[in-house]
């Protein structure tokens, strides 16, 4: 048993070495096919359904054309050519019927052909060959083999008749025969039946596949709405496996909401108890005589209260707020007015529809943190918003000292504070950017830091809408 594992690895290496050239050979076509293949589930499912049907019908049509249609046409053309050869032999064997009256009567009554002798005539010049020349090729080949005389053939001029002229010395024998005597003309019925039934089956397959894909799309929409912090009316439907996935999503959603609710209840209880104790401290301090030591203790109590509120706000994450249609321009104008009241030169630009579906209080807090951060370390602030069909993008620029690129992800960690390059919360708890990113990700988006055109830091908020 101890030798089986090394032996298995040896065999795997040998097969990998032997089939490596084959893999390299098929890699480029496979990558090219992957690039042109559709990316959606519905079109891929349709390819899976349609491709075998088209391939099967193509094979059937080719076999039918090759084995049946061409063979039958060749045999009919051979029969017509044999009859024409017999008529020529009869005409040449009985010179007393020089005008071919008897020959024409026999051909019409027995063979269904119209035969006429054209004295002192020549063959017409060759006419245009039809695009689909199966009949021309088969009949020309048979006439060359059996008649062995100069001939002229027209399968285009009259739709239901074929005209054949054969040179007999100075005379020309003209033969008119029905097309179906030399050509399998009813084969189109088989093709029409084949195409018609294929279209009916493909239509049924498309309708059935659409009904199977729709529950998956609804599940994806519900998951996307839940990721954006919105309520989604979703009920599992469709096939058994899709229903199972839908029920698993609902159960996961319930667990997440229950966990968030329990966390909120616990934090509310903790905040109530701690605030009660802080209130007792403040009342006790208010009853004491004023002194420098008392003022320092009051300052510490106020600092503790502020830190407690920041911690609870970060842990709570503004849960429970419903997403509603909000005027982002009005919200940003309020932030701009606040920054200007603090003495900062602020500009605002909004591109696109200002109405977006967001959780307004949470987004207001997110943007307030970013604008306050820019106002704390810069003199000029530029706020820009772009709303397109998929995203709301808000950019906050300042002309402050900025943040080193290697530290731009670290500042989003809770309680992380910069000492030299930039103190993010200005002596606070180090939760401003952490809360901002937490709110953005609760909406299904993110916050990214980069260099600003003003020379400082750019905070970009990207929210799907």
Buried (B, 14 or more C-beta within 10 A) or exposed (E): EEEEEEEEEEEEEEEEEEEEEEEEEEEEEEEEEEEEEEEEBBEEBBEEBBEEBEEEBEEBBEEBBEEEBBEBBBBBBBBBBEBBBEBBEBBEEEEEBEEBEEBBEBBEEEBEBBBBBBEEBEEEEEEEEEEEEBBBBBBBBBBEEBBEBEBBBBBBEEEEBBBBBBBBEEBBBBBBBBBEBBBBBEBEEBBEEBEEEBEEEBEEBBEEBEEBBBBBEBBEEBBEBBBBBBEBEBEBBBEEEBBEBBEEBBEEBEEEEEEBEEBBEEBEEBBEEBBEEBEEBEEEBEEEEEEEEEEEBBEEBEEBBEEBEBBBBBBBBBBEBEBEEBBBBEBBBBBBEBBEEEEBEBEBEBEBBBEBBBBBEBBBBBBBBBBBBBBBBBBBBBBBBBBEEEBBBBBBBBBBBBBEEEBBEEBBEBEBBBEEEBBBBEEBBBBBBBBBBBBBBBBBBEBBBBBBEBBBBBBBBBBEB
